[in-house]
Amino acid sequence: MSHPAPSPRLVALLRERTPLLVLTGAGVSRESGIATFREAGGLWEGVDPAEVATPEAFARDPRRVWCFYDARRRQGAQASPNPAHRAIASLEETGRPFLLATQNVDGLHERAGSRAMVRLHGSLWRVRCTGCGDEWEDDRPAIDPLPPACACGAILRPAVVWFGEALPQQAFAQAQAMARRASLCLVVGTSAVVYPAAALPEAALAAGAYVVEINPEPTPLSPFASEVLAGPAGEILPALLEAAA
Ligand code: OAD
């Protein structure tokens, strides 16, 4: 299947050594077999986020919330990075000022080699104690029993950001700073409806960046984007890199 060709302006911007911000959402992992949230068959189909992704839900029924995240851990453990994750990792290797801000918690960017990145919504592969506040990596694909407990006796929670919670302050500040200085911003596989992450491309546009959306479906950002490349990220991004090579 053929996809829209990148404009000469975009190819030129990719070749420059100017600051580049990449914002990703669940769509970048779609071709790795991980479900998105808001599409048909997505994680929020038939599941109310308020019942599995809020502090109130966790206080009410920690086991139910853990089961939701445990299923996602199992799925994540079986998935592998796809060409979109790898293309984003190689964009960082050009040595230009670069930041990847991801809303994803699946760890696939890290496994593809991305290092200059911030996780706006935390990680599936970290746990935090609800008592002592300690946080650490836990890469077991399945946790048993649920909910797991800390050595201090309190229960552990997934170290992800739930609805109603603040984003990790430093991660978001870094992303905001890059949005303000970037000359190019790639927005990949996000429905661009969840704030404050969705404010990053808006800030980049306001600061004069060339904002490119890569998504097979239109989003609320599409009418404002400098350029839209409609198609799957795993095909569009490698083609983009090739065009700019
Ligand atoms: P969504 O499920 O809202 O959006 C996924 C986007 O990916 C859609 O716009 C799809 O069209 C697009 N998409 C699907 N396949 C794609 C592909 N192969 N290549 C490129 N794009 C593709 O997911 P997010 O925008 O990530 O937050 O959702 C944002 C946040 O809402 C998530 O981090 C999560 C969720 O509720 C929390 O849990 C706090």
Boltz pocket constraint, residues with backbone or C-beta under 6 A from the ligand:
constraints:
  - pocket:
      binder: B
      contacts: [[A, 24], [A, 25], [A, 26], [A, 27], [A, 28], [A, 30], [A, 31], [A, 36], [A, 37], [A, 38], [A, 39], [A, 42], [A, 49], [A, 53], [A, 103], [A, 104], [A, 121], [A, 161], [A, 162], [A, 163], [A, 188], [A, 189], [A, 190], [A, 191], [A, 192], [A, 193], [A, 194], [A, 214], [A, 215], [A, 216], [A, 217], [A, 218], [A, 219], [A, 231], [A, 232], [A, 233], [A, 234]]
      max_distance: 6.0
